[in-house]
Amino acid sequence: MIFIMFFNYIRPYFCANKKFIIMIKSLKFMTVLFFVLLMSCGGKEEKKKEPFTLKKKTETESTVAVKKDNTLASVRIDLENKGIGPIKSVQLGSEIDQSMATHGADVYKKMCTACHRPDKKFIGPAPIGVLERRTPEWIMNMILNPEEMVQKDPLAKDLLMEFNGSPMANQNLTQEEARAVLEYFRTLK
């Protein structure tokens, strides 16, 4: 509206110039086009409301539902899983081998205490009582092969999530050193 009044006011002065007339007509067209586009973009969207329906579970749905275990992975007991890695079987003696346990304590203090504390959670889980929750094979495979374990073993994946995605670092221990650490874990009570 203001534009039209302004145009009508200045028109007598510039009508002689054909370029000016073409420019004014183009300006009018662009203004109208702008307002049409502006008006077409706005508007109220109406969302369709779907009616609320209550579906009762059938007997098959309720019996098929699987109950998820919500216990923390660090306290969950799994004495059947042997893990993924080079260790397939470990024979533990009825008595603790003290020299092996001492060597394992040295290895543990040197390589593991950056992330693990013997009796409490730290960056990683505490090893105290681990043999009551895990198989010896699983423990050794976790020590020797942590990368593949956290990728493929469901319990190791859960532990990774429980400990904020902090993966266990591969310390490149030998099987003998890992076995010594396992023997040291047997002494923790």
N, CA, C and O of each residue as an XYZ file, in Angstrom:
756
protein
N       0.829     -1.178      0.000
C       0.000      0.000      0.000
C       0.881      1.252      0.000
O       0.665      2.167     -0.795
N       1.841      1.288      0.865
C       2.744      2.435      0.935
C       3.547      2.534     -0.346
O       3.807      3.625     -0.853
N       3.936      1.379     -0.862
C       4.705      1.352     -2.092
C       3.908      1.948     -3.251
O       4.452      2.710     -4.051
N       2.642      1.610     -3.343
C       1.791      2.118     -4.426
C       1.621      3.632     -4.304
O       1.662      4.343     -5.308
N       1.434      4.119     -3.103
C       1.294      5.564     -2.905
C       2.584      6.277     -3.299
O       2.551      7.331     -3.934
N       3.723      5.693     -2.916
C       5.008      6.289     -3.270
C       5.205      6.286     -4.779
O       5.672      7.269     -5.355
N       4.845      5.163     -5.422
C       4.976      5.063     -6.869
C       4.113      6.113     -7.581
O       4.575      6.771     -8.514
N       2.871      6.265     -7.141
C       1.981      7.250     -7.754
C       2.504      8.674     -7.551
O       2.272      9.542     -8.392
N       3.200      8.915     -6.455
C       3.749     10.229     -6.180
C       4.920     10.574     -7.107
O       5.018     11.699     -7.596
N       5.811      9.594     -7.345
C       6.996      9.890     -8.146
C       6.816      9.599     -9.632
O       7.710      9.896    -10.425
N       5.714      9.042    -10.017
C       5.470      8.639    -11.406
C       5.559      9.790    -12.405
O       6.218      9.644    -13.434
N       4.942     10.890    -12.147
C       5.004     11.962    -13.158
C       6.414     12.426    -13.458
O       6.680     12.917    -14.555
N       7.313     12.284    -12.518
C       8.669     12.778    -12.725
C       9.516     11.855    -13.595
O      10.438     12.318    -14.266
N       9.215     10.551    -13.593
C      10.082      9.594    -14.267
C       9.415      8.821    -15.402
O      10.026      7.885    -15.918
N       8.244      9.148    -15.801
C       7.538      8.400    -16.839
C       8.230      8.477    -18.178
O       8.056      7.578    -19.001
N       8.994      9.492    -18.426
C       9.656      9.633    -19.716
C      10.733      8.590    -19.910
O      11.050      8.261    -21.053
N      11.307      8.059    -18.856
C      12.401      7.103    -18.942
C      11.828      5.682    -19.012
O      11.217      5.208    -18.054
N      12.033      4.991    -20.175
C      11.476      3.638    -20.338
C      12.143      2.624    -19.422
O      11.481      1.705    -18.941
N      13.428      2.769    -19.173
C      14.109      1.838    -18.282
C      13.546      1.934    -16.871
O      13.415      0.931    -16.169
N      13.224      3.135    -16.476
C      12.657      3.321    -15.144
C      11.285      2.644    -15.038
O      10.966      2.035    -14.018
N      10.495      2.754    -16.079
C       9.159      2.142    -16.079
C       9.291      0.621    -15.991
O       8.542     -0.014    -15.249
N      10.214      0.034    -16.722
C      10.421     -1.416    -16.669
C      10.896     -1.826    -15.269
O      10.472     -2.853    -14.740
N      11.760     -1.030    -14.687
C      12.265     -1.343    -13.350
C      11.130     -1.282    -12.326
O      11.051     -2.136    -11.443
N      10.266     -0.298    -12.433
C       9.150     -0.152    -11.506
C       8.187     -1.330    -11.656
O       7.713     -1.871    -10.656
N       7.898     -1.728    -12.878
C       6.990     -2.863    -13.095
C       7.604     -4.141    -12.529
O       6.908     -4.958    -11.927
N       8.899     -4.304    -12.726
C       9.588     -5.481    -12.175
C       9.540     -5.460    -10.647
O       9.346     -6.494    -10.008
N       9.714     -4.305    -10.090
C       9.681     -4.161     -8.643
C       8.292     -4.485     -8.100
O       8.163     -5.133     -7.062
N       7.252     -4.033     -8.803
C       5.883     -4.356     -8.402
C       5.656     -5.866     -8.438
O       5.107     -6.451     -7.505
N       6.094     -6.485     -9.545
C       5.916     -7.924     -9.705
C       6.643     -8.691     -8.592
O       6.086     -9.626     -8.017
N       7.869     -8.299     -8.295
C       8.652     -8.981     -7.253
C       8.005     -8.802     -5.876
O       8.009     -9.718     -5.054
N       7.446     -7.604     -5.637
C       6.782     -7.352     -4.354
C       5.557     -8.234     -4.201
O       5.345     -8.839     -3.150
N       4.760     -8.306     -5.242
C       3.568     -9.156     -5.194
C       3.971    -10.617     -5.026
O       3.366    -11.332     -4.228
N       4.977    -11.070     -5.761
C       5.448    -12.445     -5.657
C       5.964    -12.751     -4.249
O       5.710    -13.830     -3.713
N       6.678    -11.814     -3.661
C       7.199    -11.990     -2.306
C       6.063    -12.177     -1.302
O       6.115    -13.076     -0.463
N       5.032    -11.323     -1.388
C       3.912    -11.429     -0.458
C       3.106    -12.711     -0.664
O       2.607    -13.295      0.298
N       2.981    -13.141     -1.903
C       2.267    -14.399     -2.166
C       3.034    -15.567     -1.545
O       2.441    -16.433     -0.902
N       4.336    -15.585     -1.739
C       5.148    -16.649     -1.152
C       5.127    -16.597      0.368
O       5.057    -17.633      1.029
N       5.186    -15.415      0.911
C       5.154    -15.262      2.350
C       3.848    -15.787      2.930
O       3.852    -16.460      3.960
N       2.754    -15.488      2.288
C       1.446    -15.936      2.767
C       1.267    -17.441      2.595
O       0.606    -18.089      3.407
N       1.849    -17.988      1.551
C       1.661    -19.427      1.328
C       2.504    -20.260      2.288
O       2.159    -21.410      2.559
N       3.588    -19.716      2.803
C       4.432    -20.470      3.736
C       3.831    -20.519      5.121
O       4.064    -21.479      5.855
N       3.087    -19.545      5.489
C       2.510    -19.514      6.825
C       1.262    -20.357      6.883
O       0.884    -21.013      5.912
N       0.651    -20.329      8.000
C      -0.603    -21.043      8.129
C      -0.538    -22.030      9.271
O       0.535    -22.394      9.752
N      -1.680    -22.440      9.677
C      -1.780    -23.343     10.808
C      -1.822    -24.777     10.296
O      -2.612    -25.128      9.420
N      -0.947    -25.587     10.871
C      -0.970    -27.004     10.509
C      -1.945    -27.718     11.416
O      -1.962    -27.515     12.630
N      -2.731    -28.532     10.819
C      -3.654    -29.320     11.613
C      -3.111    -30.729     11.713
O      -2.860    -31.388     10.704
N      -2.936    -31.181     12.938
C      -2.447    -32.534     13.153
C      -3.644    -33.443     13.360
O      -4.601    -33.127     14.067
N      -3.538    -34.579     12.710
C      -4.612    -35.541     12.881
C      -4.459    -36.214     14.222
O      -3.383    -36.696     14.577
N      -5.524    -36.238     14.947
C      -5.511    -36.906     16.238
C      -6.002    -38.332     16.036
O      -7.101    -38.585     15.544
N      -5.126    -39.254     16.442
C      -5.533    -40.645     16.339
C      -6.280    -41.015     17.600
O      -5.882    -40.626     18.698
N      -7.337    -41.747     17.455
C      -8.100    -42.120     18.645
C      -7.291    -43.080     19.519
O      -6.522    -43.899     19.018
N      -7.477    -42.963     20.804
C      -6.790    -43.820     21.762
C      -7.470    -45.179     21.768
O      -8.690    -45.292     21.893
N      -6.641    -46.204     21.629
C      -7.190    -47.557     21.703
C      -6.373    -48.352     22.697
O      -5.157    -48.189     22.796
N      -7.028    -49.181     23.404
C      -6.375    -50.034     24.383
C      -6.400    -51.448     23.853
O      -7.462    -52.030     23.632
N      -5.205    -51.995     23.651
C      -5.109    -53.346     23.133
C      -4.715    -54.263     24.269
O      -3.683    -54.068     24.912
N      -5.517    -55.231     24.502
C      -5.204    -56.192     25.555
C      -4.240    -57.224     25.013
O      -4.344    -57.651     23.863
N      -3.290    -57.623     25.865
C      -2.357    -58.663     25.459
C      -3.071    -60.004     25.414
O      -3.855    -60.362     26.293
N      -2.765    -60.712     24.366
C      -3.318    -62.057     24.291
C      -2.438    -62.977     25.124
O      -1.351    -62.584     25.548
N      -2.887    -64.160     25.351
C      -2.120    -65.096     26.168
C      -0.762    -65.393     25.545
O       0.239    -65.496     26.254
N      -0.723    -65.531     24.235
C       0.552    -65.857     23.593
C       1.542    -64.702     23.724
O       2.738    -64.938     23.898
N       1.070    -63.463     23.645
C       1.973    -62.323     23.783
C       2.538    -62.236     25.187
O       3.718    -61.937     25.366
N       1.701    -62.496     26.189
C       2.196    -62.372     27.559
C       3.119    -63.529     27.931
O       4.031    -63.345     28.737
N       2.908    -64.694     27.376
C       3.789    -65.810     27.718
C       5.080    -65.774     26.925
O       6.093    -66.318     27.366
N       5.059    -65.137     25.752
C       6.264    -65.061     24.933
C       7.192    -63.956     25.416
O       8.394    -63.998     25.154
N       6.652    -62.975     26.112
C       7.478    -61.860     26.570
C       8.637    -62.376     27.414
O       8.462    -63.190     28.322
N       9.828    -61.875     27.084
C      11.025    -62.317     27.779
C      11.354    -61.317     28.870
O      11.372    -60.108     28.636
N      11.610    -61.820     30.047
C      11.964    -60.949     31.151
C      13.452    -60.633     31.054
O      14.286    -61.538     31.043
N      13.778    -59.351     30.983
C      15.157    -58.926     30.863
C      15.784    -58.869     32.243
O      15.174    -58.415     33.210
N      17.037    -59.349     32.306
C      17.777    -59.347     33.549
C      18.350    -57.950     33.764
O      19.197    -57.494     32.996
N      17.882    -57.276     34.811
C      18.308    -55.903     35.061
C      19.460    -55.802     36.051
O      19.820    -54.694     36.448
N      20.051    -56.926     36.464
C      21.170    -56.860     37.388
C      22.400    -56.326     36.666
O      22.564    -56.525     35.462
N      23.251    -55.653     37.409
C      24.480    -55.122     36.837
C      25.377    -56.261     36.386
O      25.422    -57.318     37.016
N      26.084    -56.038     35.299
C      26.956    -57.073     34.756
C      28.067    -57.434     35.729
O      28.528    -58.575     35.740
N      28.504    -56.481     36.549
C      29.602    -56.750     37.477
C      29.191    -57.666     38.629
O      30.054    -58.263     39.272
N      27.906    -57.787     38.899
C      27.454    -58.687     39.962
C      26.687    -59.897     39.434
O      26.378    -60.817     40.191
N      26.384    -59.897     38.148
C      25.669    -61.017     37.539
C      26.525    -62.280     37.590
O      27.736    -62.219     37.381
N      25.911    -63.399     37.860
C      26.629    -64.668     37.931
C      26.423    -65.421     36.626
O      25.294    -65.662     36.200
N      27.542    -65.789     35.997
C      27.514    -66.583     34.768
C      28.688    -67.557     34.823
O      29.815    -67.213     34.467
N      28.405    -68.774     35.272
C      29.453    -69.784     35.436
C      29.460    -70.800     34.294
O      29.983    -71.905     34.441
N      28.876    -70.419     33.156
C      28.892    -71.303     31.985
C      29.659    -70.691     30.813
O      30.198    -71.421     29.981
N      29.712    -69.395     30.742
C      30.354    -68.692     29.637
C      31.872    -68.784     29.787
O      32.423    -68.399     30.818
N      32.539    -69.293     28.763
C      34.002    -69.412     28.791
C      34.687    -68.270     28.050
O      35.915    -68.190     28.040
N      33.920    -67.401     27.441
C      34.495    -66.254     26.753
C      35.033    -66.609     25.382
O      34.888    -67.734     24.905
N      35.657    -65.624     24.760
C      36.181    -65.768     23.398
C      37.674    -65.492     23.454
O      38.104    -64.409     23.850
N      38.449    -66.473     23.057
C      39.893    -66.286     23.071
C      40.632    -67.607     23.068
O      40.049    -68.648     22.766
N      41.907    -67.570     23.400
C      42.742    -68.767     23.281
C      42.512    -69.807     24.377
O      42.869    -70.972     24.202
N      41.925    -69.407     25.494
C      41.782    -70.328     26.622
C      40.468    -71.092     26.504
O      39.387    -70.503     26.497
N      40.583    -72.406     26.412
C      39.397    -73.265     26.304
C      39.136    -74.019     27.597
O      37.993    -74.368     27.895
N      40.203    -74.276     28.376
C      40.040    -75.021     29.614
C      41.134    -74.622     30.597
O      42.298    -74.479     30.223
N      40.746    -74.445     31.858
C      41.690    -74.141     32.934
C      41.397    -75.077     34.093
O      40.252    -75.200     34.527
N      42.425    -75.730     34.586
C      42.278    -76.610     35.744
C      42.850    -75.889     36.960
O      44.039    -75.573     37.001
N      42.005    -75.633     37.940
C      42.446    -74.997     39.176
C      42.694    -76.083     40.210
O      41.865    -76.974     40.395
N      43.820    -76.006     40.875
C      44.110    -76.977     41.927
C      43.229    -76.735     43.137
O      42.649    -75.661     43.296
N      43.135    -77.740     43.980
C      42.313    -77.583     45.180
C      42.955    -76.600     46.153
O      42.253    -75.940     46.920
N      44.278    -76.496     46.129
C      45.015    -75.558     46.973
C      45.567    -74.428     46.113
O      45.876    -74.623     44.937
N      45.686    -73.257     46.704
C      46.239    -72.106     46.000
C      47.748    -72.243     45.937
O      48.396    -72.514     46.949
N      48.306    -72.058     44.754
C      49.752    -72.079     44.551
C      50.285    -70.706     44.965
O      50.129    -69.726     44.237
N      50.916    -70.644     46.140
C      51.334    -69.369     46.709
C      52.391    -68.654     45.868
O      52.353    -67.431     45.739
N      53.332    -69.405     45.297
C      54.359    -68.737     44.487
C      53.735    -68.140     43.225
O      54.105    -67.043     42.808
N      52.785    -68.864     42.617
C      52.099    -68.339     41.433
C      51.239    -67.137     41.820
O      51.169    -66.161     41.073
N      50.584    -67.200     42.980
C      49.747    -66.089     43.433
C      50.585    -64.854     43.728
O      50.149    -63.735     43.459
N      51.776    -65.038     44.277
C      52.674    -63.913     44.542
C      53.116    -63.269     43.231
O      53.131    -62.045     43.099
N      53.475    -64.110     42.268
C      53.843    -63.589     40.947
C      52.648    -62.855     40.321
O      52.814    -61.792     39.723
N      51.456    -63.423     40.461
C      50.244    -62.789     39.940
C      49.962    -61.463     40.606
O      49.505    -60.528     39.948
N      50.227    -61.357     41.915
C      50.035    -60.088     42.624
C      50.991    -59.030     42.087
O      50.615    -57.867     41.939
N      52.225    -59.432     41.796
C      53.193    -58.484     41.229
C      52.741    -57.998     39.854
O      52.792    -56.804     39.561
N      52.298    -58.935     39.014
C      51.812    -58.567     37.673
C      50.595    -57.657     37.791
O      50.499    -56.652     37.087
N      49.664    -58.005     38.679
C      48.453    -57.205     38.884
C      48.816    -55.781     39.311
O      48.283    -54.815     38.765
N      49.721    -55.648     40.286
C      50.098    -54.318     40.770
C      50.785    -53.506     39.681
O      50.616    -52.289     39.608
N      51.557    -54.176     38.839
C      52.293    -53.477     37.788
C      51.406    -53.102     36.601
O      51.549    -52.016     36.039
N      50.494    -53.991     36.218
C      49.760    -53.815     34.966
C      48.276    -53.435     35.126
O      47.680    -52.894     34.195
N      47.684    -53.708     36.276
C      46.219    -53.599     36.365
C      45.708    -52.504     37.301
O      44.561    -52.074     37.180
N      46.544    -52.052     38.225
C      46.039    -51.119     39.240
C      45.736    -49.720     38.706
O      45.161    -48.906     39.428
N      46.102    -49.427     37.485
C      45.713    -48.134     36.907
C      44.194    -48.059     36.758
O      43.615    -46.976     36.832
N      43.552    -49.207     36.548
C      42.094    -49.225     36.321
C      41.310    -50.066     37.330
O      40.099    -49.887     37.460
N      41.971    -50.973     38.042
C      41.267    -51.889     38.951
C      41.800    -51.754     40.370
O      43.001    -51.581     40.577
N      40.907    -51.831     41.334
C      41.251    -51.916     42.749
C      40.773    -53.289     43.227
O      39.699    -53.739     42.827
N      41.544    -53.951     44.066
C      41.176    -55.321     44.440
C      39.807    -55.462     45.100
O      39.124    -56.467     44.905
N      39.404    -54.456     45.883
C      38.195    -54.628     46.687
C      37.064    -53.653     46.389
O      36.048    -53.663     47.083
N      37.222    -52.803     45.361
C      36.139    -51.865     45.047
C      36.167    -51.484     43.572
O      37.187    -51.620     42.897
N      35.029    -51.006     43.091
C      34.937    -50.527     41.713
C      35.820    -49.313     41.536
O      35.937    -48.472     42.427
N      36.429    -49.236     40.392
C      37.224    -48.059     40.061
C      36.882    -47.731     38.617
O      35.704    -47.542     38.314
N      37.824    -47.656     37.736
C      37.522    -47.495     36.313
C      36.967    -48.804     35.775
O      36.082    -48.808     34.919
N      37.488    -49.907     36.278
C      37.008    -51.248     35.941
C      36.487    -51.942     37.189
O      36.604    -51.409     38.292
N      35.910    -53.134     37.021
C      35.332    -53.840     38.168
C      36.406    -54.372     39.124
O      37.556    -54.586     38.741
N      35.996    -54.578     40.368
C      36.888    -55.142     41.374
C      36.994    -56.652     41.164
O      35.983    -57.309     40.918
N      38.208    -57.213     41.259
C      38.348    -58.657     41.051
C      37.986    -59.510     42.265
O      37.955    -60.737     42.166
N      37.715    -58.888     43.397
C      37.390    -59.680     44.575
C      36.120    -60.498     44.321
O      35.094    -59.953     43.915
N      36.198    -61.784     44.561
C      35.059    -62.681     44.377
C      34.702    -62.969     42.934
O      33.630    -63.511     42.666
N      35.577    -62.619     41.987
C      35.245    -62.793     40.572
C      35.064    -64.268     40.212
O      34.280    -64.589     39.319
N      35.774    -65.166     40.891
C      35.647    -66.593     40.579
C      34.321    -67.181     41.061
O      33.979    -68.308     40.704
N      33.589    -66.440     41.853
C      32.242    -66.859     42.245
C      31.208    -66.452     41.196
O      30.079    -66.942     41.205
N      31.606    -65.539     40.279
C      30.692    -65.028     39.263
C      31.061    -65.436     37.846
O      30.191    -65.475     36.976
N      32.333    -65.742     37.590
C      32.819    -66.048     36.235
C      33.637    -67.325     36.237
O      34.179    -67.746     37.260
N      33.710    -67.931     35.050
C      34.555    -69.117     34.905
C      36.013    -68.667     34.790
O      36.288    -67.553     34.342
N      36.949    -69.536     35.195
C      38.363    -69.177     35.047
C      38.744    -68.916     33.589
O      39.586    -68.062     33.312
N      38.131    -69.643     32.662
C      38.409    -69.447     31.239
C      37.969    -68.062     30.784
O      38.674    -67.395     30.027
N      36.797    -67.634     31.252
C      36.295    -66.316     30.872
C      37.242    -65.232     31.374
O      37.556    -64.289     30.647
N      37.696    -65.370     32.619
C      38.590    -64.367     33.201
C      39.889    -64.281     32.401
O      40.344    -63.189     32.061
N      40.484    -65.442     32.103
C      41.744    -65.426     31.365
C      41.556    -64.900     29.945
O      42.412    -64.176     29.439
N      40.447    -65.255     29.298
C      40.187    -64.727     27.953
C      39.972    -63.214     27.990
O      40.359    -62.514     27.054
N      39.362    -62.703     29.057
C      39.180    -61.257     29.178
C      40.522    -60.566     29.378
O      40.737    -59.469     28.863
N      41.417    -61.193     30.113
C      42.747    -60.615     30.329
C      43.564    -60.651     29.030
O      44.231    -59.678     28.679
N      43.502    -61.782     28.325
C      44.347    -61.979     27.146
C      43.765    -61.395     25.858
O      44.514    -61.050     24.944
N      42.437    -61.283     25.778
C      41.783    -60.933     24.520
C      40.649    -59.918     24.749
O      39.516    -60.171     24.339
N      40.930    -58.781     25.392
C      39.829    -57.873     25.749
C      39.133    -57.226     24.556
O      37.933    -56.961     24.625
N      39.854    -56.962     23.458
C      39.227    -56.289     22.318
C      38.118    -57.149     21.711
O      37.007    -56.674     21.481
N      38.435    -58.424     21.453
C      37.446    -59.303     20.842
C      36.327    -59.642     21.820
O      35.177    -59.822     21.419
N      36.665    -59.726     23.095
C      35.641    -60.031     24.099
C      34.579    -58.926     24.145
O      33.386    -59.228     24.175
N      34.992    -57.653     24.150
C      33.989    -56.578     24.239
C      33.210    -56.415     22.943
O      32.161    -55.771     22.932
N      33.706    -56.988     21.851
C      32.968    -56.926     20.593
C      31.974    -58.075     20.460
O      30.896    -57.892     19.894
N      32.319    -59.260     20.973
C      31.512    -60.445     20.689
C      30.873    -61.097     21.903
O      29.842    -61.753     21.756
N      31.433    -60.948     23.082
C      30.895    -61.611     24.265
C      29.823    -60.737     24.914
O      30.096    -59.581     25.239
N      28.602    -61.262     25.114
C      27.515    -60.426     25.641
C      27.795    -59.888     27.052
O      27.450    -58.747     27.359
N      28.406    -60.692     27.892
C      28.702    -60.232     29.247
C      29.765    -59.130     29.232
O      29.654    -58.148     29.966
N      30.785    -59.293     28.405
C      31.821    -58.257     28.292
C      31.231    -56.965     27.725
O      31.635    -55.873     28.127
N      30.279    -57.078     26.796
C      29.600    -55.888     26.266
C      28.839    -55.168     27.369
O      28.876    -53.941     27.461
N      28.139    -55.947     28.215
C      27.388    -55.349     29.320
C      28.320    -54.666     30.310
O      28.009    -53.589     30.819
N      29.467    -55.293     30.586
C      30.450    -54.667     31.473
C      30.965    -53.358     30.887
O      31.139    -52.373     31.605
N      31.205    -53.354     29.593
C      31.661    -52.142     28.920
C      30.648    -51.016     29.108
O      31.027    -49.878     29.385
N      29.366    -51.329     28.957
C      28.321    -50.318     29.130
C      28.222    -49.881     30.595
O      28.044    -48.698     30.884
N      28.338    -50.836     31.507
C      28.246    -50.496     32.932
C      29.371    -49.557     33.357
O      29.171    -48.680     34.198
N      30.537    -49.740     32.781
C      31.683    -48.918     33.154
C      31.920    -47.786     32.146
O      33.056    -47.460     31.801
N      30.808    -47.200     31.687
C      30.800    -45.971     30.881
C      31.622    -46.062     29.604
O      32.235    -45.079     29.186
N      31.638    -47.233     28.985
C      32.327    -47.385     27.711
C      33.838    -47.382     27.827
O      34.533    -47.175     26.832
N      34.361    -47.609     29.032
C      35.822    -47.677     29.213
C      36.287    -49.092     28.911
O      36.123    -49.980     29.748
N      36.860    -49.324     27.745
C      37.267    -50.694     27.406
C      38.528    -51.092     28.171
O      39.367    -50.255     28.506
N      38.633    -52.383     28.434
C      39.826    -52.894     29.098
C      40.975    -52.871     28.098
O      40.843    -53.344     26.969
N      42.086    -52.321     28.525
C      43.258    -52.244     27.651
C      43.960    -53.595     27.599
O      44.061    -54.293     28.609
N      44.438    -53.953     26.426
C      45.200    -55.191     26.294
C      46.609    -54.924     26.816
O      47.340    -54.107     26.257
N      46.981    -55.611     27.878
C      48.290    -55.426     28.497
C      49.345    -56.360     27.904
O      50.501    -56.362     28.326
N      48.918    -57.162     26.907
C      49.826    -58.098     26.235
C      50.528    -59.040     27.208
O      51.729    -59.288     27.103
N      49.758    -59.552     28.146
C      50.305    -60.530     29.087
C      50.431    -61.880     28.403
O      49.704    -62.180     27.456
N      51.348    -62.680     28.884
C      51.458    -64.054     28.394
C      50.393    -64.889     29.091
O      49.780    -64.444     30.061
N      50.176    -66.106     28.590
C      49.206    -66.988     29.235
C      49.658    -67.329     30.653
O      48.826    -67.467     31.550
N      50.960    -67.465     30.863
C      51.480    -67.781     32.200
C      51.215    -66.618     33.162
O      50.836    -66.835     34.313
N      51.416    -65.382     32.686
C      51.146    -64.222     33.536
C      49.653    -64.102     33.835
O      49.270    -63.797     34.964
N      48.822    -64.337     32.842
C      47.371    -64.280     33.059
C      46.939    -65.355     34.047
O      46.071    -65.117     34.887
N      47.536    -66.531     33.949
C      47.214    -67.628     34.885
C      47.659    -67.254     36.297
O      46.972    -67.574     37.267
N      48.813    -66.571     36.420
C      49.289    -66.123     37.728
C      48.345    -65.072     38.316
O      48.078    -65.087     39.517
N      47.839    -64.164     37.484
C      46.876    -63.164     37.951
C      45.599    -63.865     38.411
O      45.021    -63.491     39.431
N      45.165    -64.860     37.677
C      43.984    -65.633     38.076
C      44.218    -66.297     39.441
O      43.326    -66.308     40.289
N      45.401    -66.841     39.644
C      45.719    -67.457     40.943
C      45.710    -66.413     42.053
O      45.277    -66.694     43.170
N      46.189    -65.205     41.747
C      46.123    -64.108     42.723
C      44.667    -63.777     43.051
O      44.339    -63.528     44.211
N      43.798    -63.771     42.052
C      42.367    -63.497     42.296
C      41.763    -64.518     43.271
O      40.846    -64.192     44.025
N      42.274    -65.736     43.252
C      41.768    -66.770     44.158
C      42.072    -66.424     45.614
O      41.372    -66.880     46.518
N      43.116    -65.615     45.847
C      43.478    -65.267     47.229
C      42.634    -64.110     47.767
O      42.581    -63.901     48.979
N      41.981    -63.365     46.892
C      41.192    -62.199     47.329
C      39.883    -62.664     47.940
O      39.105    -63.364     47.292
N      39.644    -62.287     49.147
C      38.398    -62.676     49.808
C      37.821    -61.507     50.564
O      36.769    -61.635     51.189
